[in-house]
């Protein structure tokens, strides 16, 4: 990795009712899902937003909220742009910022140590993933070696196949950060409320 700071892109959605955690909202209601999203996002940005080991940038969706006051104005921002999730993530990975990692803003268990571990892996590998318990992934990072990998060709998003699909498109050996839990169902939300999401389920490798 170069001497320049790596970039952490936090992918955020405008926290408006009906626009975030829609799968969760179907069972706990849009207001409670919005409250969860706001709280988890705010907590995450406090933990990782000012860490000196990387530069934190908010990747905002929808684009029209780019200059909104929903998030700390001290953090730089970029628009996610159009396309499906894979197209938007690929666009961020290919920005001229050297090594970079992307995370969602709604994973309660993310800690600065998880980001640091992923960046250490990325120094040795061209791409790194943070697996989620449900078969998806909470982090993806890449560096140019000599070009940025393109793992998102045929991914079944929002399914238990998402990580496996992304890995199937790779021509290199990835690194794997810690396995963390997502909150997309009422059962997962209740588990989070009981304070059971902070354990590190699987170490980086």
N, C-alpha and C positions, 0 to 999 in steps of 0.2 A: 504494500500500500504506500502511496506517496506521503510526504510529510504534511500535506494539506489535511485539514479536518474532514472526516467523513460526514455525510449528511444523513440525518434521520428525518424521513418524511412521515408525518402523522396524518393519515387520511381521515379527514373529518367531514361530517355531513352537517348541514344547517340544522340545529336542534329545534325543529318545529314539529308539532303534533301531527302524526300521520306520515312524517318523512323519515323517521329513524326507527330501527328495531321493529319493523312492521310484522315480522313473524311472531315476535314476542308479544306485540300489542294485541294480537288476535285473541289471546287468552287473559292477559292481565290488564288490558285496556291501553289506549293510546296515551293517556295522561301519565300512567305509572311507567310505561315504557320510556316516555320522554324524560321523566324524572330520573330513571336509571341511567339513561344515556348522558344526560347533563352532568350528573354526579360523577360517573366513571370517567368521562372525558376531562372534566376539570381536575380531578385527582391525578390522572395520568400526566397532564401537562405540567402540573406542579412538580411531579417527580422527575420527569425527563426533559422538560423544556429548557432548563438553564444549565444542564450538565456540560462542563467544559471539554469533555472528551469528544463531543460531536456538535455539529450545527443542526439545530432543530428547525424544520420548515413545515408549516401547515399546508397540506394539499386539500383544497376546499372543493366541496360539491354541495349543491349546484354552483356553477361558476358565478352566477349573479350575486352570490353572498360573499364574494372574495374579500370585500372591504367591510364586512359586517363586524359589529362589536360583540358578537357572540363569544369570541376567543380573545386571549391577551393580544393587545395591539403591538406588544414588543416583539412578537414572533413573526418572522417573514412568512409570506404566503405565496402560493402558486395555485392556479386553477387546475383541477383535475382534467378538464376538457371532456369531450364526448366519447362515446363508445362504451363497450361493456367493461367489466371490472378489469379483465386482462389487458385490454387496450390502454386503459388509464394507468395501470401499474407499469406497463412497459414504457409508456411515455415518461413516467417519473424516473425509472431506472436509467433511461437514456439521456437524461438531462446532464449538461456538462458540469457535474459536481464531483467527479471521481467516484470513489467507493460510496455506496449509499444503501440504506436499508429502509424498507417501508413497513409500517405497522398500522393496524386499525386503531381507532380511538375508543373502542368499547370492550377491551379485554381487561377485566379487573386485575388479573395477576401480574401484569407487566411491571417489572422493576428495572431501574437503571442497570443492575448487574446482568439482566437478560440481554439488554442491548449491547453492553460491553462484551459479553461472551460471543454474541453473534458477529460483532466486528472483528474479534480475534480470529474466529473461524474464517471470516471473509478474507483476512490477510493471507490465508493459506489456500483458499478455494476460490473458484470464480463465481460461485453462487452459494447462498445459504438459505435454509428454510427454518422457520419455527413451527413445528407441527402443532396442531390443535387436537384435543381429545376426540373431536367428532369426525376426524378424517380430513379436515381442512388445514389451513395454516394461518397463523397470526402474524407472521413476519416473513418477508422475502428480502434478500439483499443480493447485490451483484456488483462486480467491478469489471472494467474493460480488460479482457485477457485473450486476444487483443480487442475483441468486440464484446458488447454486453450480450449475455445469453438471452434467448427468447423462449421461455418455458410455457407460454400461455396460449398455445395454438388451439387445443381441443380440450378445454377444461370444463367439467360439469360443475359450475359454480353452485354454492349453497347446497352441496351434497357431501356425502361421506367419501366421494371419489376425488375431491378437488386436488388434494396433495398428490395422490397417485397419478392423476392425469397430468399434472404439471411435471412430475418427475419423468414421466414416460417420454416427454419431448426433449429431454436433456441429452447432450452428448458428452457430458463431463460428470465427474463425481461431486455431488453436493456435500456441504456440511449441514449439520442439523443442530439448531439451538434447542433450548429446553422445550418440552411439551407443556402447553398451558391449556386452560379450559376457556371456552367461549360461553356466552350466555345468549342463547337463541330460543330456548323453550322455558315454559313456566317452571318445570322441575329444576332446570339449571339456575333460574333466577332465585328460586327458593333456597337452593343450595348456597348461592352467593350470599343471600341475606343471613344465612346461618354462619357466615364467616368461614366457609370451607374452601375458598378459592386461592388462598395464599401459598399453599404448599407447592413446592417444586416437584412436579410429577416425574420428570425425567431430565437428567443433566444433558448439557450440550455435548455434542460428539462430532 
